[in-house]
Structure formats: C-alpha cells, structure tokens
Amino acid sequence: MLVLDTTAMTDSRGLFSSNEISTLLEKFGIPSNEHIAVLIGKDGTEKFRWETEVNINELVDVIDEMPMRKQEIAQRGMRCSI
C-alpha cells in the first residue's frame, strides 16, 4: 500500500519523485484536494476506486477476487493479508 501526499508531493515509501506523483495523479484523475484511494493492478491499470474511507475488509475482498490473486489462492491456499 502506498499513500500519496498531494500537498507535499511525496509518497509514504519514498518511491516516487514529485514529477512522478504529478503524473500518477493526472493519469488516474485524482484531484489534489480530495481523499481518494485507487487500487492499481500489476498491469498498471485502475482496478477499484474509493472516494470515502477505505474499509480494509472490502479492500481484501476486492484483491482476493482479482484473477491473479485467485490463482495465488488456488496454489497457496491463503487469503490476502495486509
């Protein structure tokens, strides 16, 4: 999970530059003055969006329903853990 601070243009893990954060905000249509959570798949596309507080159980359920995750569950037999 990665949290972007659109005021300071930083991220919670220090992975992106301010220019890269700007690009992400633009690509996914995230206004700088709103709380929005976006689940981005390994393929780089948006999978789900929350415009309110994220319920962790809902997040886990959404992840567990994704095709790649279903394969992992079938192989390893465990649910998503955050």
Buried (B, 14 or more C-beta within 10 A) or exposed (E): EEEBEBEEBBBEEEEBEEEEBBEBBEEEEBEEEEEBBBBBBEEEEEBBEBEEEBEEEEBBEBBBEBEEBEEBEEEEEEEBEE
